[in-house]
Amino acid sequence: QVQLVESGGGLVQAGASLRLSCQYSGGDFRSYTMAWFRQAPGRERDIVAAVKRYGGYTTYAEDVKGRFTIFRDNAKSSIYLQMNSLRPEDTAVYYCAAGQGLITSTLHRAAAYDYWGQGTQVTVSS
C-alpha cells in the first residue's frame, strides 16, 4: 500500500521561503512520477510541479516558474518543493501525488495520479 505524507507547510509572510517534503512508502519509489498539486478554497486542484522517475524531467505551472523547484531523492524515497518569493496567491493546501506510466502530456492532470497525501496548508500573508 503506497502512502504519501507531506510536511513543511506553515504561515509565512510574502517574500519568504518554505520547503515542503513528501515521504513515500509502500513500493518502488523509483517507478513513480511524483508531483505537487495545490488547491485553494473554491478552486480546482491544480498542478504546481512534477518530476519524472529519475528526476531528469521536470515541469512547472507558469505562475511558479523561477520561484519553485521540485526535486526528488530516490535514496530517501522523498520529493521536495522549494518555494521562494512566496506570494499571497500561493496560499493553498499542497498535495503530494504519485503515478505510474504517465506521459509528458498528462503530468498536469490530477486524474492521472494514483496516490495522494493528506495535504499540508501553506498560508502566505501580505
C-alpha positions as CSV (number, residue, x, y, z in Angstrom):
1,Q,0.0,0.0,0.0
2,V,1.5,3.3,-1.1
3,Q,1.4,6.1,1.4
4,L,2.4,9.7,1.0
5,V,3.0,12.0,3.9
6,E,3.6,15.7,3.4
7,S,5.2,18.1,5.8
8,G,6.7,21.6,5.9
9,G,3.7,23.8,5.4
10,G,3.0,26.9,7.6
11,L,2.2,30.6,7.8
12,V,4.7,32.9,6.3
13,Q,4.9,36.5,5.0
14,A,5.1,37.4,1.4
15,G,8.6,37.1,0.0
16,A,9.5,34.3,2.4
17,S,10.6,30.7,1.6
18,L,9.3,27.3,2.5
19,R,10.3,23.8,1.7
20,L,7.7,21.1,1.5
21,S,8.6,17.4,1.9
22,C,6.8,14.3,0.9
23,Q,7.8,10.9,2.3
24,Y,6.8,7.9,0.2
25,S,6.4,4.4,1.4
26,G,5.0,1.1,0.2
27,G,6.6,0.2,-3.1
28,D,9.3,1.0,-5.6
29,F,9.5,4.8,-5.4
30,R,11.7,5.0,-8.5
31,S,8.9,3.6,-10.7
32,Y,6.6,6.6,-9.9
33,T,6.3,10.0,-11.4
34,M,5.8,12.4,-8.5
35,A,4.1,15.8,-8.4
36,W,2.9,18.6,-6.2
37,F,-0.6,20.0,-6.6
38,R,-2.4,22.7,-4.7
39,Q,-6.0,23.6,-4.0
40,A,-7.3,26.9,-2.8
41,P,-10.8,27.2,-1.3
42,G,-13.4,27.1,-4.1
43,R,-10.9,26.2,-6.7
44,E,-9.8,23.1,-8.5
45,R,-6.7,21.1,-7.6
46,D,-4.0,22.4,-9.9
47,I,-0.6,21.2,-10.8
48,V,2.3,23.0,-9.3
49,A,5.2,20.9,-10.4
50,A,6.0,17.3,-11.4
51,V,9.2,15.3,-11.7
52,K,9.6,12.1,-13.7
53,R,11.1,8.9,-12.2
54,Y,14.8,9.6,-12.3
55,G,14.5,13.4,-11.9
56,G,15.7,14.2,-15.4
57,Y,12.5,15.9,-16.5
58,T,10.5,18.4,-14.5
59,T,7.6,20.6,-15.4
60,Y,6.1,23.6,-13.6
61,A,2.9,25.7,-13.6
62,E,3.6,29.0,-15.3
63,D,2.9,31.1,-12.2
64,V,5.6,29.3,-10.1
65,K,8.4,29.1,-12.7
66,G,11.5,30.7,-11.5
67,R,10.3,30.6,-7.9
68,F,9.6,27.0,-7.1
69,T,11.9,24.0,-7.6
70,I,10.8,20.3,-7.4
71,F,13.4,17.6,-6.8
72,R,13.4,14.1,-5.7
73,D,15.8,11.9,-3.6
74,N,15.3,8.4,-4.7
75,A,17.6,7.1,-2.0
76,K,15.3,8.6,0.6
77,S,12.0,7.9,-1.3
78,S,11.2,11.6,-1.0
79,I,10.3,14.6,-3.0
80,Y,10.6,18.2,-2.1
81,L,9.2,21.5,-3.2
82,Q,11.4,24.5,-2.5
83,M,9.2,27.6,-2.7
84,N,10.9,31.0,-2.8
85,S,9.4,34.5,-3.1
86,L,6.1,33.3,-1.9
87,R,3.0,35.4,-2.7
88,P,-0.4,35.6,-1.1
89,E,-1.9,33.9,-4.1
90,D,0.3,30.8,-3.3
91,T,-1.9,30.2,-0.3
92,A,-3.5,26.7,-0.6
93,V,-3.4,23.2,0.6
94,Y,-0.5,21.5,-1.1
95,Y,-0.8,17.8,-2.0
96,C,1.9,15.2,-3.0
97,A,0.9,12.8,-5.7
98,A,2.3,9.6,-7.3
99,G,1.5,8.0,-10.5
100,Q,2.9,5.3,-12.9
101,G,3.0,5.2,-16.6
102,L,2.4,8.9,-17.1
103,I,3.3,10.5,-20.4
104,T,4.5,14.1,-20.6
105,S,1.2,15.4,-21.8
106,T,-0.7,14.0,-18.8
107,L,1.6,15.3,-16.0
108,H,-0.6,18.2,-15.2
109,R,-3.8,16.2,-14.8
110,A,-4.8,15.3,-11.2
111,A,-6.8,12.3,-12.5
112,A,-3.6,10.8,-13.9
113,Y,-2.2,10.2,-10.4
114,D,-2.9,7.1,-8.4
115,Y,-2.0,8.1,-4.9
116,W,-2.3,11.2,-2.8
117,G,-1.1,12.6,0.5
118,Q,-3.4,14.2,3.0
119,G,-2.1,17.7,2.2
120,T,-0.3,20.5,4.0
121,Q,-1.5,24.0,4.4
122,V,0.6,26.9,3.1
123,T,-0.6,30.4,4.0
124,V,1.2,33.5,2.8
125,S,0.2,36.8,4.3
126,S,0.6,40.1,2.6
